[in-house]
Amino acid sequence: MANPRPLDLDALRLSGIAKGLISSISDIDDHNFLARGLQSVPVPLQSRMARKYIDRYNQKKTGSQFRANTWLRRTIARLKPRFGVLFSITQNMPLPWHILSSIEKTKKHAGTLAMECVQIALDVSEEHQRLSYEKIVRLTYEAVADHAKSFGVNVPFYNMREDDLPPACFEIALLKMHCDKWWARQLKTLRKQFLELLEIATGQVGKDLYHDKNSKKPKRRGISPYSSKQAQREFSFAQASGRQFLEMMELQSSDGDVIDLIEAVKSGMANPANRRNELMLRIRETEELADEMGYVAMFYTITCPARFHANASTWDGSTPKDAQNYLTTTWARARSKLNRRGLKYFGVRVVEPHADGCPHWHMMLFMPKNKLQEINAILRWYFIQEDKSELYDRYGPELTRAKVFNKFVDINTHGTHIKTVEACVKYRAHTEKTHLFKLYKQKRSAWGFAKKKANEVAIQRNKEEAEKAKAENREPKKFKAKNHKAPTKFYRTFSPRFDAVKLDKSKGSAAAYIAKYISKNIDGYMLTDHVDAETGENLQEQANPVLAWASTWNIRQFQFQGSPSVTVYRELRRMRTAVKDEVIEPIRHAADTANWKDYVKLQGGMCIGRAANFKSMYEDTPMGNDYAEVVRRIKGVVTNIDYKAVLTRLFNNVHNVTDATSLKTRLIEWTRQLKGTAEKLAAKASTNVGAADLSWSSGNNCTPIAVGSSAELLLDMVGCDEKEIMQAKKDLIAGKRIAVNGQTYVVQDGVLQIWDEKAQIKEQRRQSIESMAHNEAQNDVILSSDSAPSQCNHMLYSFTEAQMALLDQGNTVICNGRVYFTKGLDLYSFEKLYLEQPKVAIKIQVTEKHYQAAREQYDLANQYAAIDGRLLPNSTKFKKGHADVIGDLEMARLVLAGEATAISDNDWWALDMMA
């Protein structure tokens, strides 16, 4: 074409960002090439691919444009086979892309969805107001739940909606769906998993190693195994943010002891080292118990059908969570079958991902030796049922041929006869399996011949020995046939899906065998010299991607099978001193000395289930949270004397406890508060200085005029010298407040006011709300101006490599009169301020909306102060330019903005999450 013309971008199916990036290319051929390529890609992926193309295109190297075009062509060719899956994923997007791509917008959208649910509830209740309350609640729940389910969130009681549930269940669910905080939590998980699914679908998660000729080391082509780089960054940021929060808080006991919250967390199971040590202890002593019982160990590797694997050509867009649900559902069916057959087993299960993110299981199970084949057959049958044909297809196409064989024919009058028939049968000829099967038959035949020969030799020797012994008048010796090991099938149709290996004790213990998998999925401890079979890289370096994978998809990594409750074990370990109760003391001592084997025996042994001798003791609080749910808090340990449990233990002939007794392990109540609060309260209690001596907001409106009668002030200042009294009067005239003996003195409208504690709190609230409302109005004015930071991800392509390096280091870049900086994964900018060109002052107008927001923030801060036992909210304390202790007002602002989690007296740290 002599004079090529640029394509009309508006006529193509392109996103706005993609159009802007395409327009930045001046070369018409490259412009059209990029436009045609991107229009075949799903819209949410266009901007990402366009940015990567622009980065390669603008490199200051020879041939960068050619390499960019080559990269785009290869990328589209690689993704083309799964375009159908990609379009299906993007069409089922729970929220619009402009919302889902931003953390802040997703948080704000939670309030919109909560209001929509409230409006639906009002419409339904108004439409059916003549019905009974129970029917209105059910109809309202169904309407709101259907609306919420369309966004892909987990609606409470949705799977049980057809059951005869009480109205209280529907009320709880409606309260949750009307809450913006509940929606924010749901959307956070939804966004995280959907973005990770897009990363998997576009090939950003996988193996893809190649050998670098220059460095002579394996390298990765810009992708990450197990989880994407974005998921790993968000996980690391969440870990750092959580740790920073823990370092800012402290715990104060009812006895007055104060410890740092971070130290309490380190001493519990949240510490990876503690979690790993406990897991290895339980596995090692479980193996010792199995040895005492005469059980054998089997190691199983179980994975999913090909449709769950993103690197397979038959992938249907399933997520790792879908794959985990398949495995757990199939295991539940197999476990039920084992229980119906009365088969005993126990052990541990470890979940870890393949390089493409699809989970697979490693299970170490102990079982009776004579039941091994039966358990293997049952597990194998269940785990290869789905898509079984793909296992056979590995050995070639299925063909049909004619075959003559004998068949039993039932004849009513003449009995059953054998008839020679000819029919078509299916077979797979000239395949790998056929060849392997022939080899196996040859070895099996040779083994049978050798076994027969050995038996004949043994019979002949025993015959000769019997004649010789008879002649010598003695007992004959018995000669056994030489043992020939039978050949095993070195091909298994089910091996890609289900693999079972019997552990050989001579080669190592079961605990040592599974230790690598446990360490890899926690912290990579002692794996420096080990290589990952999935990726070929160092196992210690794979710990963080695996943790990010488990966090993103909410997958439980470790679970014991047939083991007594570990919660009871941990509760008993809280009691470090002996107790007088003779029933509980033995098991408490076993737990305290980390003797898991004795603890299991005292519980009633393995596979005891709910019939264990001891169980957790809970305290139920009706209407215990914002959703009117019953909140259960663990308080200790109690004996299980239910008659069914006692009979089960009696029938199994195990340790049986029949006395009703309990042990309370939560003897001390702990209060969480900002670090330094206890020290501040102690200092406050040792002096007469009241709340009025704390710093007040600027802008005191008290009129500095002469004081009226000061008799009461003089009475309160008995013992002070004349100089101190004159200084107090001078301060009052200057508009200051004076705190004496718990009362505050202030001059207002020329009259000396005396405030008691209640009046002080009221005045503090009024002035704080007024100040915060003014600040809110000022912020609105700033946000509406050009000086407010705004998101501008589309500008990323316009920076040089040096400028991008500065942004990555957390610095700012000034370009075209604007200041650019990064926040998380997004780019922001604001207008640069020029002092030589001052702007006209903007008038600030405080409205009722600002006062309402200020009241809400102050009241929430007041609640936090009440939780910590304070009358007034405190302020943020700074140390060396950084926030040392976050105040109640700042915490309330962060919570209302969705940047922090609300504080309540029902938080995780009070629910068995610390040692």
Buried (B, 14 or more C-beta within 10 A) or exposed (E): EEEEEBBEBEEBEBBEBBBBBBEBBEEBEBBBBBBEBBBEBBBBBBBBBBBBBBBBBBBEEEEBBEBBBEBBEEBBEEBEEBBEBBBBBBEEBBBEBEBBBBBBBBBBBBBEBBEBBBEBBEEBBEEBEEEEEEEBBBBBBBBBBEBBEEBBBEBBBBEEBEEEBEBEBBBBBBBBBBBBBBBBBBBBBBBBBBBBBBBBBBBBBBBBBEEEEEEEEEEBEEBBBBBBBBBBEBBEEEBEEEEEBBEBBBBBEEEEEBBBBBBBBBEBBBBBEBBBEBBBBBBBBBBBBBBEBEBBBBBBBBBBBBBBBBBBEEBBBBBBBBBBBBBBEBBEEBBEBBEEEEBBBBBBBBBBBBBBBBBBBBBBBBBBEEBBEBBBEBBBEBBBEBBEEBBBEEBBEEEEEEEEEEEEEEEEEEEEEEEEEEEEEEEBEEBEBBEBBEEBEEBEEEBEEEBEEBEEEBEEBBEEBBEEEEEEEEEBEEBEBEEBEEBEEEEBBBBBBBBBEEBEEEEEBBBBBBBBBBBBBBBBBEBEEBEBEBBEBBBBEBBBBBBBBBBBBEBEBBBBBBBBBBEBBBBBBBBEEEEEBEBBBBBBBBBBEBBBBBBBBBBBBBBBBEBBBBBBBEEEEEEBBBBEBEBEBBBBBBBBBEEEBBEBBEEBEBBBBEEEBBBBBBEEEBBBBBBBBBEBBEEBEEEEEBBBBEEBBEEBEBEEEEBEEBEEBEEBBEEBEEEEBEEBBEBBBEBBBBBBEBBBBBBEEEEBBEBEEEBBBEBBBEBBBBBBBBBBBBEBBBEEEEBBBEBBBBBBBBBEEEBBEBBEEEEEBEBEEBBBBBEEEBBBBBBEEEEEEEEEEEEBEBEEEBBEBBBBBBEBBBBBBBBBEBEBBBBBBEEEEEEEBBBBBBBBBBBBEBEBBBBEEBEEBBEBEBB
